[in-house]
């Protein structure tokens, strides 16, 4: 039970509200500007109209009616707020007990209740390397998948590969003209990219190449066995390259079906729009008017071009219909950047189809596009745009150099590691730098990348959070060396808690709310922001409070329990962001 629940119930009793309004009251609780003013504050502005009194008078009357109990020490009116002071030992006992119970797996969150959330993310293009630009969709989608699963949703992870289109005509043309089977075996996707670039450049001086590519893709669409076999081979080689990167990042998908798998469904989908009377002809094309549904002027969704070819939008409509029939989702989320109008058109067209066909469920309203901003400033050592594997390698190598420099300068804080340990730590720190940077700002923000900043062991970075976790683990190693074991059960809390201890307790209670916000807003940044605040609170505690004191066993045990709870929450939060918690740095 969140600690705000009994506080809200006490306020409900004082206000003579029904207990069912407790969640509403809990949502209004805030933190006072400083701890000397209280531990929670309740604003009374929203009561002024109903009670026909100024907020300061309401606060004074309400504070007088709040009954102190085992948790609430006193209520004090200050202007339009009621500041609530808690019995800190009791509050700490409740917060730490809840955290450690969850950490032991004795309770699980179940906000989702098994509802299905489909997440569509990553979606690299076949026959092209995994570009750094794909990291944002991949990372945000994977984070959201872990967040929803943590909250008890059944998550379906879909990777809608870009495995169809005229670019395959160029690749196949180049293969037929210059292909080398041995180079393909040795270099796989890198070689396919070279072939595509070579054919495309040739087309700039020879228009016949473009026509040849178009005809080859047409043969693919028509199921030509020779061309289809080549396409399958190139797709499998590309997917193998992608899987290497996904394994490195610890990311899995439930489906890798791309555009090609949807093609057989497209014509039947277009026919449904026509039968329902939703589609209409416009300048030779077949379109669906969507402006009235969206509520603004916008181009119609085009199902078929004037030359008779189906469109990408038609494929997205077909894929969404198939997705609903398979999963019956409560949310269908596309983590794709800067395609808001496209998805608005698709969802509006499906809404019109549903109204015309009389669907029982208005599921198109549960479809949404989670967009995100651009990353600026990423380059290789040579100053060129890079593929993701090269970025991951460079992050690992830079992390290794920084770790070696720190070990040379301060061997006590950064003891020497074995080669295998150094490899593992460097890889984990390098990934943490990249993955945390990606969510250190809200997803719609454009962000500027700087290698030196993201790899810092201080400040708002992934390595800082890992270092904080390693510090916590170090305390337990030192405790073991002193013959002090980790408490098996929650020990009694001391009669008084230092301000830094109490600030850490208050920080710990906010984890669940941060994860709930992240899910509701589709914003992993909420978890990242929370974790940075938690780590900052922990390091203030670490620098000001002695944890291991052989002469004071009760305080030592209580503080070890506090560190244990903090370590569990930090590790859980890092896991949600795909970052490996480290025991040593």
N, C-alpha and C positions, 0 to 999 in steps of 0.2 A: 504494500500500500504506500503510495507517495506520501511524504510527510505533510504535503499541503492538504491532504484529504481531511484529517482530523481538525486542522486549523480552519478549513472552510466550514466544517460542520459546527464548530464552536461559533463562528460568525453567523451561520444560518440560525442557530438557536437564539443568539442575541438579537437578530433582526426579525425573529418569529417567522422565518421562512420554512417551507417544507424541506426536509432533508434532501429531496430530489434535486434541489437547486444548488447542491454542494459543488458540482462540477463547474457550474457557471461562476460561482464565487471564487473557486480555486483559480480559474482562468484570469481573474482580475488581480490576484496577488502579485506584488512586485517587490523588488529589493530596495530598501532605503539607500540614500547616497553613501552612508557609511555605517559600520556595524555598531557604533555607539548609539545610533538612533533606533536600533532594533534589528530583528532578523528578517521580518517580513513587513510589508506595508499594504494596507487596503485603502484604495482611493474611494472617496464618497461622492464624487461628482455625479455619477450615474444615478444616485439615489435622490438627488435634490428635487427633481420634478415630481416623483411619486410621493415623497415625504413632505413636500412643500416647505422646505427649510434650506438654509444655506449649508454648503458642505462642511464648513468648520463646526457648526452646531451639531450636525448629524454625527460627525466624527467624535465629538465630545460625549454625546449621549451613548453612542455605540460602544466606545471604549469603557464606559462605566458599566455596561451590561455584559461585557465579555467576562465569563467566569474563568479564573485561573484553574489549571488542572495539572496532571502529571507532565504535560508537554508545554503548555503555555504558562509562563511565569507572570506576565502582566501585559496589559494593553494600555497604550498611552496615545492620547490624541495630540497631533501636531498639525495645526492648520487643517486642511481638508483630508488628512490621512489618519488612519488608525495604525500606529506602529506596534507590532507584536514582538515581544521579547520571549524567547523560548528558554526552557531549562536545557542548557546545552548538553549535559551528559545524556539525558534521556533522548534528545533529538539525535545525537550522534549514535546512540545505541540502535535506534530504529533505522537510520540511514545505512549504517555499516551492516546491520543484520540483513537488510533487503539486498544490498549489493553482493554480499558474500553468499547468500542463499542462491541468488541467480548464477553467480560464478560457479557454484558447485553443480549447477544443472538441475536443482531441485524445483525450480519454477521456470516457465518459458513464457515469453510475451505472445499474446494471441490477438492482437488488434485486428489482423486480417481474417481470422476465423476460417482459413483455408480458401478464401476467395482467390480467383485466378487473376494474376497480372501478367500480361504479355509485354515483354520488352524487346524492341527491335533496335539493335545497335551494332556498331562497328562497320559492317557492310563494305569491306574493301573491294576493289575491282580485280577480277581475274586477269592474269597475264601482266600484272603490274605489282611491284613490290609494295609492302605495307609502308605507306608514307607516314611521317611524323604527324601530319595533319589528321590522320585517322585516330590518333591517340585520344583526342577529346571525346569523341563519340564512344570509343571502346571503354575508356576509363569511367566516364559518367554513367554509361549504361550498366557496366559491371558493378559499380558502387550502388546504384539504385536497386539492382537485382539483389545484392546482399542485404541492403536495408529492408526491402520488402520481405525477404525471406526471414530476416531476424524478427520481424513483427508478425509473423505467422501467416503470411500470404503464400500461396502456391505460385511460384514464379516460373514462367516459360521464357527462356532466353533464345531469341531468334536472330540469326545472322543472315540477313537478306543480301547475299552476295551479288555483286555486279557481274553476272556471268553471261550477259547477253548484250548484243549490240554490234554496230558496224565496225567497232575496233577489232573484232575477231576476223573480219574480212581482211584487214591490213596484216594481222599476224599470220593468218593462213597464207596470204599471198607471199609474204616474206619467207615463210617456211618453205613453200614450194620452190621458191627461186634460190634461196641461199641456205636453207636449213642444213644443220650438221647434227646428226643424232648423238654423237659423242659429246659435243658441247652442250647439248640439251640435258644429257644425263649428268654432266659435271656441274653445270651452272644453273640449270632449271629456270627459275623465274627471272633471274638477271639476264639470261640469254633471250628469253621471250621479249623482255623490254627492249633489248637492243634490236631485235628483229622488227618490232613495231615501230620504233623510232626511225629505223632505216627505211622502211616502207613508206612511212608518212612523209619523210623528207623527199623521197623519190616522187611522191605524188604532187609535191609543190612545183616541180618542174615538168612533170608528165601527168596531165589530167587523166590519162587512160588508166593509171594505177588506181585512182579513186573509183573509177567505174568497175575495174576488175575486183576491187575489194567489195564493192556493193554486190556484185554478182556472186561472189564466194559466200557472202553472208546470206544471200537469198537461197543458195543451195543448202546452207546450214538450216535455215528456217524450213525448207522443204524436206529435210530429213535425209539428205544425201549421205550414204553410209561412210564414204571416205572422209568427207568433211566433218561429219559428226564424230568419227573416231578421233580425229585430230583435236576437235574441241574438247572431248572428254579427257584426252591425255593432258592437254594444256590446263584444264580445270583442276585435275587431280594434282598436277605438279604445283600449281599455284596454291591450292588448299593445303598441301603438305608444308609449304613455306609459311603460310599463315599460322598453321597449327604450332609450328616451332615457336613463333612469337607468343601465341596465346598460352602455351605451356610455360614459357618463361615468366609470363605475367600472372600465372595461376588463374586463367579465365577459361571457362567452359561454356558451351552452348548446347541447347537441346535440338537445334535444327540449323543446318547450313544450306537449306533450300533457297536458291536465289531466283532471279527473274526467269530463268529458263524453265523452272518447275511450274511457274504460273501460266506460261504461254498457252497450254491446252485449255485453260479456263476462260481465256479472254473473250473469245467469240460468243460463248454462252452468256457471259456477263453483259456484253453489249446488247445481245438479243433481249435480255431481261429489261434493260432500260428502255428499249424500243417497245416491247410489249406493254410495259407499264405506262407508256405515253409520256415518259419523263424526258427522253432524248428527242432532239429536233435537228433538222438540217439547217446549216448556216454557211453560205458560200461554198457549198459542196462538202463541207465537213459535218460530222455528227457531234452535237454538243449537248450539255446539260446546263441550263441557266441556274446559277447558284447565288446570285446577288441577294435575293429576297431572304434566303435562309441565313446568309452570313450577316446581313444587315448593312451592307455597304456596296458601293459600286465596285465590281470586280469582273474580270473576264470570265466567260463560261468555261466549264470544264470540257475539254475536247476528248471524246472517246475514240474518234477515228478521223484521220486527216483527209483532205480532199483527194489525195491519191489512193485512198482505201486502206492505208496502213494504220494499225491500231497504235495507241499512244502509251507512254509511260503511265499516265494517269489512269487509263483503262486497266493496265496491269495492276496498279495499286488498288483499284476498286475490287478487282477479281480476287486479289490476295487477301484483302480485308474480309470479304465475304467468306472465303474459305477459312480464314482464321477464326471467325466467329463460330462457324459450324463445327470446327474442331474443338475449340476451347471454352466457348460460352463465358468469356472473360468479364471481369468487373472493371478492368481498365486495360486499354490497348495503347501502348506508349511507343512513339517513334523518336528515338534520340538522334535527330538529324538537324544540322545547322542551316539556318537562313533559308528555309523552304516553307515559311509560314503560309504564304498564299497557296502554294501547291496543296498542302495538306488541308487547309481550310476548304478548298474546292472539292477535294476527295470526300471529306467528311460530310460536306453539305450535299453533294450529289447522292451519297448513300442515304442521307436523311430523307431526301426527296423520294428515292426508290422505296424506302421503308414505308413512308406515308402512302405511296401509291399502291404498294402491295399489301398494306395492312398488317405489318409486322406486330407481333405481341410485345416485343422488346425494342426500345429505342436505343439500341446499343451504339449507333454511331456517335451519340453524345458522350460515350465513355472513351472515344478515341481522341488522342491528343498528340501534338508535336512538341517535344521538349527540345528547344533550340539552345544554342550556345554561341559565345563570341569567338573571336579569332585569337590565336597565339602569334605574337610578333617577336622577331628577334632570334628565332632558332636558326642556327647554322652549324656547319661542321668547322673543324679547325681551319679549313680552307675557305670558309665563308660562303659555302654553297648550301642550298637546301638539302636535307638528308633523309634517308629512309629510317624507319623506326628502329630497326636492329642496330644501325650505326649509332643512333642516339643512345640506346640502352648500353651499348658497348662503351661509348664515351663517358656516360654517367658512371658506370662501374669503374673505369680507369681513373677518372678524376677523384672519385670517392676513395679509391685505394691510395692515391698520392696524398690526399689530405690526411687519411688515417696514419700513413707512415710518417708524415711530418709531425702530427700531433704526438705520436708515440716517441719520436726522437726528442721532442721538446718537453714532454711530460710523461715519462714512462710509468709513473705511479697511477695516473688517471687513465692512461691508455697503454696497458701492458702489451708486450709482444704477443702476437698470435701465430699459430702454425700456418703454413701456406694454405691449407684447406680452409681453416677458419677465416683467414684474411680474404680468400676468394669469396666465401659465403657472405661475410660482412660487407665487403665492397659491393657485391651485387645487390644486397638488400638495401644498403644506404643509397646507392645510385638510383634504384627504382623508387625508393621513398621520396627522394628529391623531386623526381619527375611527377609521380602520381599525386603527391600532396600539393605541389605547385598548381596542378591542374584544377584543384578544388579549393585553393586558398582564397579565391575570390568567387563571387557569385557567378553562376555559369553564363549569364548573358553578357558579362563584362568582357571586353577585349583586354588581354593581358600581355605584358612584355616580359619575355624570357631573358634571364641572365644567369649564366652558369655559376658565377661566384656567389650570387645571392641564394639560389635554391639549395646549394650544398653546405650552407652554414650550419654549424651545430648549435647556434643560438638563434633566437628570433622565431618568426612564423614560418617554419620549414619542417619537412618530414624528418630529416635527421635530428632536429631538436627534440621531436617527440620520441624518436627511438632512443636518443641519449637519455631522456628522462626515464623511460622504461628501464633502460640498462642500470641507471642509478638506483632504481627501486630494487631490482634484482640483486645489485651489489650489497644493499643493506642486509638482505637475507643471507648472503654468503658470509658477510662479516659476523652476523648473529650466530651462524652455525659454528664459525671458528671460535666464538666466545662460549660455545656450549648452550646457546639460547635457541630453542626451537620455535618454529612458527606456531602461533596459538591454534590449537585444534578446534576450539570453539570461541565464540565472541567473548572476550574478557570484559570485566566491568570497566566502565569509563571513569576517569578521574573526576573528582568533584568540580574541578574547574578546568577549562580548556583554554589554551593560549589562542590569541586572535588568529594566528596562522593555521592552527589546527582547525578552528571553527570555520575559517574561510574555505579550507579544503573539504570539510564535511558538506558545506553548502554547495560547493562546486560538484561534488559527487552526486548529489541528488538530481542534478539537471540532465544527466545522460539520457534517460528515457524520453524526456520532453524534446531534446535535441534530435533524437532519431525520429520521433513522430513528426516533427517539423520538416525534417529532411524528406520524409516520405510524402507528406501532404503537399509540400512545395516543389517536389521533384528537384531537390537542391542539396546534394551531398556536402556543399559548403557548410551547412548547418552543423554537421558532425565535425568537420575540420575545425570550425570556429570554436565549438565546444571543447574539443581536445586540446587546442592551444591554450584556452583559458584554464583547463584542468592542469595541464603541465606547468603553467605559470604559477598557479596556486600551490602545486606540489613543490616546486623549486623554492618558493618563498618559505614554505614550511621546512624544507630540507635545510635551508641556510640559517634558519632561526630557532629550530627546535632540535634538541638532542634526542635521537630515537633510542640508541642503545646505551643504557646506563646500568651497569652491573649492580649499583647500589639502590636502584629503584625499579624493582621488578614490575609493580603494577603499571607504572607509567610506560615502561618499555613495552609491555605486552599490549597495552592500549594503542600505543603508537605503531607497533608492528601490525596490528589489525587495521589501522588506518592506511598504512602503506600497502598492505595486502589488497584492500578494497580498491585503492587507487590504481594499483598495478592491474587488477582484473578489469577495471573499466577502461583503462587506457589500451590494454591489449585487445579488448573487444572492439573498441572504436577504431583502432588501427586496422583490425581485420575487416571491418566494414568498408574501409577505404583501400583494401588490397595491399596494405603495407605490413611487412613482417615485423613484429615486435622482436627486439634483440635483447638477449640477456647480458651480452658484453659488447662494447664498442671498441 
